[in-house]
Amino acid sequence: MRRADPAKTNSIPKDTRAAVVNLLRERNGKARFMTELYAALAKREVHAAEIDSVLAELEVRGEVMLRDHFCADPHLAGVDLRVITVVEAEHGDDPQLAAIRRIDETWNQWLNEYLANHRCG
């Protein structure tokens, strides 16, 4: 019986962790909706449960910030409106404050576009 290669067994979470962090950094510091992160990682055949596990670890370490949002539109009931970003200082700012700003910018831009184009009828 052949044993699993320890390097391969231990590299899966590290690869997922690196993929998550790289995806969050590649948008020039802009935050992402969780649905975008899931979709991008699904293309790399990374499962949602694995992503959630890595995100929980990164969040506890203070490396990412995840904020949930709400919109009273009934068409958005049950939609994942969480926004995530890496926690990094921008131009000497406090890292957490910078992360909150990035998340708020992404959310506000999306919400403005959504409200400008969506009509409940």
Helices and strands as residue ranges (DSSP letters): H 6-25, E 32-33, H 34-42, H 48-60, E 64-67, G 74-76, E 83-86, H 95-117
